[in-house]
Amino acid sequence: MFEESQIGFIGGGNMGEALIKGFLATSLFKPDRIHVFDVSKNRLQHLSATYGIAVSSQLAEAARASSLLVLAVKPQSMSAVLDEVRPHLSHRPLVVSIAAGITLATLETALPEGTPVVRVMPNTPALVQEGAAALARGAFVDDNLMRQTMALLEAVGTAVEVDEKCMDAVTGLSGSGPGFVLLLLESLIDAGVLAGLPRQVARELTLQTMVGTVKMARETGKHPAELKDLITSPAGTTIRGLQVLEERGVRGALLAAVEAAARRSSELGRK
């Protein structure tokens, strides 16, 4: 599907790099078909040396060379980037934006009329082909282009199409979610050390516990509460620990964290 496509990245930060590494690892694109622009020379040197891709300090060069253009810049920089990139998109490439909060209407208004735009919220596990991405299509994206974009993100994990009104919620949950999960992971490792385990042992046990629990939930299809009940025996160790988590408000804190991240995504789109 992408054999002859040239993909350009405007922005080569962490999320852009995660997608690049994922695309290369799955052989979706060869290095000579990936072009990256970034204002940081250090980032460009890193990406070129690590992945053997084409890099440029000229935005126009990456934009004109691409039949698929990924806007991977911070939301606060998007307005300036759109103004700069617009004159170089007369060939109407498919534009994919991964900037939190930036709406399809904003993108379509700023780009040449008729430009196909897909708004995507990926997450960093795309780096290891385990990403979770949600996609919302613009007015000029037909089913064929949407299938291509879905295939692009499915190559580095799971992809779902949603109405754009859901994108802020997606940003709060799966976009920001890896940060929340990593905080839990770090806390459990430290808890193992506090209980007397060597740190490396605590790390290995925690990682496998996380991986195994997720796999169990995915493969059984059972509700997390049902699976939790299976390992929560009367007056046992798990229920005692769960009692503390409820008393300390861990469930409420996670609900509030996702809500706050979603609200921030909405705020970024209004700036």
HELIX and SHEET records of a PDB file:
HELIX    1   1 ASN A   14  ALA A   25  1                                  12    
HELIX    2   2 PRO A   31  ARG A   33  5                                   3    
HELIX    3   3 LYS A   41  TYR A   51  1                                  11    
HELIX    4   4 LEU A   59  ARG A   64  1                                   6    
HELIX    5   5 PRO A   75  SER A   77  5                                   3    
HELIX    6   6 MET A   78  VAL A   85  1                                   8    
HELIX    7   7 ARG A   86  HIS A   88  5                                   3    
HELIX    8   8 LEU A  104  ALA A  110  1                                   7    
HELIX    9   9 THR A  124  VAL A  128  5                                   5    
HELIX   10  10 ASP A  143  GLU A  154  1                                  12    
HELIX   11  11 GLU A  164  CYS A  166  5                                   3    
HELIX   12  12 MET A  167  VAL A  170  1                                   4    
HELIX   13  13 THR A  171  GLY A  175  3                                   5    
HELIX   14  14 GLY A  177  LEU A  194  1                                  18    
HELIX   15  15 ARG A  199  THR A  220  1                                  22    
HELIX   16  16 PRO A  224  LEU A  230  1                                   7    
HELIX   17  17 THR A  237  GLU A  247  1                                  11    
HELIX   18  18 VAL A  250  ARG A  270  1                                  21    
SHEET    1   A 8 ALA A  54  SER A  56  0                                        
SHEET    2   A 8 ILE A  34  PHE A  37  1                                        
SHEET    3   A 8 ILE A   7  ILE A  10  1                                        
SHEET    4   A 8 LEU A  68  LEU A  71  1                                        
SHEET    5   A 8 LEU A  94  SER A  97  1                                        
SHEET    6   A 8 VAL A 117  MET A 121  1                                        
SHEET    7   A 8 GLY A 131  ARG A 137 -1                                        
SHEET    8   A 8 GLY A 157  GLU A 161  1                                        
END                                                                             
